[in-house]
C-alpha cells in the first residue's frame, strides 16, 4: 500500500528511528541484505479494537464450520455487539507491517494486522475461529503506521 509518492530517503529512516524510539522492534527481512530499504516493524498493539473486526468474514467462516458460543449465535442472529464485547475483553489488535522504499522512491507499507489473545485460553471463543480485521483504507493504514512509529 503506497504511503507517499516520490518521497525522500530520509523519510524512510525517520519512520525507522521513530519506531525504535517508540519501543517497536525493527528487523531486516530474512534473506534481505541490510542495505535494502525494507524493514519489518513489530510490537505495536491496540487494545479494545473490536470496532475493526470484520464481522462479515467471521460470518462466512461460521457458514463453513459452525461453532457454538453465545456471542457467535448472537452474530448469526444479526447482533455483532456480544462478539465485539468478547473481542474487546480478551483480544488486542497486533499491528505489524513491512515498510519499504521502492526504486521509484515510493514509500510503501504491507500491513499484517491480526487479533491475538491477551491471555491464551481465557476467552471461550473457539481457537479455530478466525478473527480478521476489516480492510483498512490507505489513509487509515498511513495514520496507524505513523502512530506505531511515534510520529503523531
C-alpha positions in Angstrom: 0.0 0.0 0.0 1.5 3.3 -1.1 2.0 5.8 1.8 3.9 8.5 -0.1 4.8 9.0 -3.7 8.3 10.1 -4.7 9.5 10.8 -1.1 13.0 11.4 0.2 15.0 8.5 1.7 15.4 10.4 5.0 11.6 10.0 5.5 12.0 6.2 5.5 14.8 6.4 8.0 12.7 8.8 10.2 10.0 6.1 10.3 12.5 3.5 11.4 14.2 5.7 14.0 10.8 6.8 15.4 9.7 3.1 15.6 12.8 2.3 17.6 12.3 5.3 19.9 8.7 4.2 20.5 9.9 0.7 21.6 9.0 -1.2 18.5 11.2 -4.0 17.1 12.7 -3.1 13.7 14.1 -6.1 11.7 15.7 -6.7 8.4 13.6 -9.2 6.5 15.1 -12.7 6.3 17.2 -13.1 3.2 17.5 -9.3 2.6 20.8 -7.6 2.7 21.0 -4.8 5.3 21.4 -2.1 2.6 18.0 -2.9 1.1 15.4 -0.4 2.2 12.8 -2.8 3.6 12.1 -3.5 7.3 9.6 -5.3 9.4 8.2 -3.3 12.3 6.5 -5.2 15.1 5.4 -4.6 18.7 2.5 -2.2 18.3 -0.8 -3.3 19.7 -4.1 -1.7 20.2 -6.4 -2.9 23.0 -10.2 -2.9 22.7 -10.3 -2.5 19.0 -13.2 -4.8 18.1 -14.6 -1.9 16.1 -12.2 -3.0 13.3 -13.4 -6.6 13.4 -14.7 -7.8 10.0 -17.9 -9.4 11.1 -18.9 -10.3 7.5 -15.8 -12.5 7.2 -16.5 -14.0 10.6 -20.0 -14.9 9.4 -18.5 -16.6 6.3 -16.2 -18.6 8.5 -19.2 -19.7 10.6 -21.0 -20.8 7.5 -18.1 -23.1 6.6 -17.7 -24.6 10.1 -20.3 -23.8 12.7 -19.0 -23.1 16.3 -21.2 -22.7 19.3 -20.7 -19.7 21.6 -23.4 -17.2 22.8 -21.6 -14.3 21.0 -21.4 -16.3 17.8 -25.1 -17.3 18.0 -25.9 -13.6 18.5 -23.8 -12.7 15.5 -25.7 -15.3 13.4 -28.9 -13.7 14.6 -27.7 -10.3 13.4 -26.3 -8.7 16.6 -22.5 -8.3 16.5 -22.2 -6.5 19.8 -21.7 -9.6 22.1 -18.8 -10.7 19.8 -17.3 -7.3 19.9 -17.6 -7.2 23.7 -15.8 -10.6 23.9 -13.1 -9.4 21.5 -12.6 -6.2 23.4 -12.3 -8.1 26.7 -9.9 -10.8 25.6 -8.1 -9.7 22.5 -5.8 -7.0 21.2 -5.1 -6.0 17.7 -1.4 -6.6 16.8 -0.2 -4.2 14.1 2.9 -5.5 12.3 3.9 -4.2 9.0 6.7 -4.1 6.4 7.9 -0.7 5.5 9.8 -0.3 2.2 11.3 2.4 0.0 11.0 1.4 -3.7 13.3 2.1 -6.6 10.8 4.6 -7.8 11.1 6.4 -4.4 7.7 5.5 -3.2 7.2 4.8 0.5 5.0 1.7 0.8 3.7 -0.5 3.7 2.4 -4.0 3.8 0.1 -4.3 6.8 -0.1 -7.6 8.7 -2.8 -6.9 11.3 -4.4 -9.7 13.4 -6.2 -10.2 16.7 -4.2 -12.0 19.4 -5.5 -13.2 22.8 -4.4 -11.2 25.8 -4.1 -14.4 27.7 -4.3 -17.7 25.8 -7.3 -19.8 26.7 -9.0 -17.0 28.7 -11.7 -16.4 26.1 -14.3 -19.0 25.5 -14.3 -18.4 21.7 -13.2 -21.5 19.8 -9.5 -21.4 18.9 -10.2 -22.4 15.4 -12.3 -19.2 14.8 -10.6 -16.7 12.6 -11.0 -13.0 13.8 -10.0 -11.0 10.8 -9.8 -7.2 11.0 -11.6 -5.3 8.2 -9.6 -4.0 5.3 -8.4 -0.5 6.1 -8.0 2.3 3.7 -4.7 3.9 2.7 -5.2 6.9 5.0 -6.1 4.7 7.9 -3.0 2.5 7.4 -0.8 5.5 7.0 -2.1 7.0 10.3 -1.6 3.7 12.1 2.0 3.4 10.7 2.8 6.9 11.8 1.3 6.2 15.2 3.3 3.0 15.6 6.4 4.9 14.7 5.7 7.6 17.2 5.4 10.3 14.5 1.9 11.5 15.5 
